[in-house]
Amino acid sequence: MKNLSLLLLIGFLGTITANLCITKTLNFCQYGFNQNLNVSSTADWTNPGTLNFIVRSYYLQGIDGLLAVCNARQQFSQCLGDQYDACMSPLNFIASGESPSDAQSYVQLFKTMEFDCNGGFIQSSRNWPCIATILQVKDDKLNECRQQYNTDLQKSPSALCQASADYETCVRRQFGTTCGSEVSWWACERTRRGLSIDSDCPSDTCSLVASGAAMTSSGDFRDEKASKLVFDMHSDVIDVIHEISERQKREQ
C-alpha cells in the first residue's frame, strides 16, 4: 500500500512538472538553440524581433539554412521535453511580465518553425527557393498583413476568428501568386499554426490542394473542387530527409 501511494505521488508530481514551464530549463534550452545557430547575443522572448531576424537570415540562405534551423528547433524541443507545450504558451511569458505582443511574437516564431520542420516540411523542402524569395521580396507586404491583423484585433478582440482568417488569406496571396497552390496552402497553414487558435477557432482551416491547381491573380484557386487532395513525396524530398538524418548522425 505504501509503495502504491509512492508511485501515485511520483505520477502526480510528474504531471504537475509536465504542465509547468520551468524558467531555468527554458533558459538552458534557449541558450542551446542560440548556440546551434551561432548566436552570441541574447535573443529570446524578451526581444523576439532579434530572434526572428536571425531565423529569417538563415531561411534566406536557402535549403541549408532551413535545415540548420530545423536541427536547432528539434534539439530545443527535445531539451524542453514534456515542458514544451507549457513553455510555448503566450500566457507563460505574460505571467512572467513580458508584454502580450512580445509573448505572442516569440511563441508564433517557434510554432511556425515547428510547422516548417514537421507538418509542412515536405512542402517547405521542395518549394524552398520560391518560399525564400517571397520572404525576402515581399517582406513589407507580409508585415502589412500582420499589422492589419493587429489593428483588427485591437478594434474588436471578439472578432479573433475573422481577423485570423483574413490574416491567413493575406499571407497566402503573397506566396500563392508566385509559388503556386501548394505553397499557398503551406503559407495559410503556417500562419494558422503560428496563431495557435485551434481551440478558439475550430472551424478555421486551410484548404489543401495539389500544386497543379490554377491560381487567380489574387492567389485564390480557380477550380478547387477539381483539385486533388493529396501530395506526392518526390525524390528530392526524400533526399532532403535523408540528408538531415545523415547530418545528425555525424554530429552525435
C-alpha positions in Angstrom: 0.0 0.0 0.0 2.9 2.3 0.9 4.6 1.6 -2.4 1.4 2.2 -4.3 1.0 5.6 -2.6 4.6 6.5 -3.5 4.0 5.6 -7.2 0.8 7.7 -7.3 2.7 10.6 -5.7 5.5 10.3 -8.3 3.0 10.2 -11.1 1.2 13.2 -9.7 4.4 15.2 -9.4 5.4 14.2 -12.9 2.0 15.5 -14.2 2.5 18.8 -12.4 6.0 19.2 -13.8 4.8 18.4 -17.4 2.2 21.2 -17.1 4.7 23.8 -15.9 7.4 25.7 -17.7 10.5 25.8 -15.5 12.3 29.1 -16.4 15.8 27.6 -15.7 15.1 24.8 -18.1 13.8 27.2 -20.8 16.8 29.4 -20.4 19.1 26.5 -20.8 17.3 25.2 -23.9 17.1 28.7 -25.4 20.9 29.0 -24.9 21.4 25.7 -26.8 19.1 26.9 -29.6 21.1 30.1 -30.0 24.4 28.2 -29.9 23.3 25.9 -32.6 22.6 29.0 -34.8 25.9 30.7 -33.8 24.0 33.5 -32.0 26.3 35.2 -29.5 23.8 38.0 -28.5 20.9 37.5 -26.1 18.0 36.6 -28.3 14.9 35.2 -26.6 11.3 36.0 -25.5 12.5 39.4 -24.2 13.4 40.5 -27.7 11.6 38.2 -30.2 12.3 40.7 -33.0 16.0 39.9 -32.8 15.4 36.2 -32.7 13.0 36.4 -35.7 15.6 38.4 -37.7 18.2 35.7 -37.0 15.9 32.8 -38.1 14.9 34.7 -41.2 18.5 35.3 -42.1 19.1 31.6 -42.1 15.9 31.0 -44.1 17.2 33.3 -46.8 20.3 31.2 -47.2 18.3 28.5 -48.9 17.7 24.9 -48.1 20.9 24.6 -45.9 19.6 27.5 -43.8 16.2 25.7 -43.4 18.0 22.5 -42.3 20.1 24.4 -39.8 17.0 26.0 -38.2 15.2 22.7 -38.2 18.1 20.9 -36.4 18.2 23.7 -33.8 14.5 23.6 -33.3 14.4 19.9 -32.9 17.1 20.0 -30.2 15.2 22.8 -28.5 12.0 20.7 -28.4 13.9 17.7 -27.1 15.6 19.8 -24.5 12.2 21.0 -23.1 10.7 17.6 -23.3 7.3 17.4 -21.6 7.5 21.1 -20.7 7.4 22.1 -24.4 3.6 22.8 -24.6 3.6 24.7 -21.3 6.6 26.8 -22.4 5.2 27.5 -25.8 2.2 29.4 -24.5 1.9 33.3 -24.6 0.3 33.2 -21.1 3.5 31.7 -19.7 5.5 34.8 -20.7 2.8 37.3 -19.9 2.6 35.9 -16.4 6.4 36.5 -16.1 6.0 40.1 -17.0 6.5 40.2 -20.8 4.2 42.2 -23.0 1.4 40.4 -24.8 2.9 41.4 -28.1 6.4 40.0 -27.3 4.9 36.9 -25.8 2.8 36.2 -28.9 5.6 37.0 -31.3 8.0 34.6 -29.6 5.5 31.7 -29.4 4.4 32.4 -33.0 8.0 32.2 -34.2 8.5 28.8 -32.7 5.1 27.5 -33.8 5.9 28.5 -37.4 9.3 26.8 -37.2 7.6 23.7 -35.8 5.4 23.7 -38.9 8.2 24.4 -41.3 10.2 21.5 -40.0 7.4 19.0 -39.2 3.9 19.2 -40.6 4.8 21.4 -43.6 8.3 20.0 -44.1 7.6 18.2 -47.4 6.1 21.4 -48.9 8.9 23.5 -47.3 11.8 21.5 -48.7 10.6 21.0 -52.2 9.5 24.7 -52.6 12.1 26.5 -50.5 13.8 28.5 -53.3 10.5 30.2 -54.1 9.5 30.5 -50.4 12.8 32.1 -49.5 12.4 34.6 -52.4 8.9 35.6 -51.2 10.2 36.0 -47.7 12.7 38.5 -49.0 11.0 40.4 -51.7 7.5 40.6 -50.1 8.7 41.2 -46.5 6.9 44.6 -46.5 3.6 43.1 -47.7 3.8 40.3 -45.1 4.4 42.8 -42.4 1.4 44.8 -43.6 -0.7 41.6 -43.3 0.5 41.2 -39.7 -0.1 44.9 -38.9 -3.6 44.7 -40.3 -4.3 41.7 -38.1 -3.1 43.5 -35.0 -5.2 46.5 -35.9 -8.3 44.4 -36.4 -7.8 42.7 -33.1 -7.4 46.0 -31.3 -10.6 47.3 -32.7 -12.6 44.2 -32.0 -10.9 41.5 -29.8 -14.1 39.3 -30.1 -13.5 39.1 -33.8 -10.4 36.9 -33.4 -11.5 34.2 -35.8 -12.4 36.6 -38.6 -9.2 38.6 -38.1 -7.2 35.4 -38.2 -8.9 34.1 -41.4 -8.3 37.5 -43.1 -4.6 37.4 -42.0 -4.2 33.8 -43.4 -5.7 34.9 -46.7 -3.5 38.0 -46.9 -0.3 35.9 -46.3 -1.3 33.0 -48.7 -1.9 35.5 -51.5 1.7 36.8 -51.2 3.0 33.2 -51.8 0.3 31.7 -54.0 0.6 34.0 -57.0 4.3 33.2 -57.5 4.8 29.8 -55.9 1.5 28.0 -56.7 -1.3 26.5 -54.8 0.8 24.0 -52.7 2.8 26.9 -51.2 -0.4 28.9 -50.8 -1.8 26.2 -48.6 1.6 26.0 -46.8 1.5 29.7 -46.1 -2.0 29.6 -44.8 -1.5 26.6 -42.5 1.8 28.0 -41.3 0.1 31.3 -40.3 -2.8 29.5 -38.7 -0.4 27.2 -36.6 1.6 30.2 -35.5 -1.5 32.0 -34.2 -2.4 28.9 -32.0 -6.1 29.4 -32.4 -7.3 25.7 -32.7 -9.3 25.9 -29.5 -10.7 29.4 -30.1 -11.5 29.0 -33.9 -12.0 25.3 -34.6 -13.7 26.0 -37.9 -10.7 27.9 -39.2 -9.0 25.6 -41.7 -6.8 25.9 -44.7 -7.8 24.1 -47.9 -5.3 21.6 -49.1 -5.0 21.2 -52.9 -2.4 19.9 -55.2 0.1 22.2 -56.9 -1.4 21.7 -60.3 -4.5 23.8 -59.5 -4.6 27.2 -61.3 -4.4 30.3 -59.3 -6.1 33.6 -59.8 -4.1 36.9 -59.6 -5.3 37.3 -56.0 -3.9 33.9 -55.0 -7.2 32.0 -54.8 -8.0 28.8 -56.6 -9.9 28.8 -59.9 -11.3 25.3 -59.5 -10.8 23.9 -56.0 -13.3 21.1 -56.5 -11.2 19.7 -59.4 -8.0 19.7 -57.4 -6.6 16.6 -55.8 -6.3 16.5 -52.0 -3.0 14.6 -51.7 0.6 15.4 -52.4 3.3 13.0 -53.8 6.6 12.7 -52.0 9.1 13.5 -54.7 12.6 12.0 -54.7 14.2 15.4 -53.8 12.2 15.5 -50.6 13.4 12.0 -49.7 16.9 13.2 -50.4 16.5 16.2 -48.0 15.1 14.0 -45.2 18.0 11.6 -45.7 20.4 14.5 -45.6 19.0 15.7 -42.2 19.4 12.1 -40.8 23.0 11.8 -42.0 23.9 15.2 -40.6 22.5 14.4 -37.2 24.4 11.1 -37.1 27.7 12.9 -37.9 27.1 15.5 -35.2 26.4 12.9 -32.5 
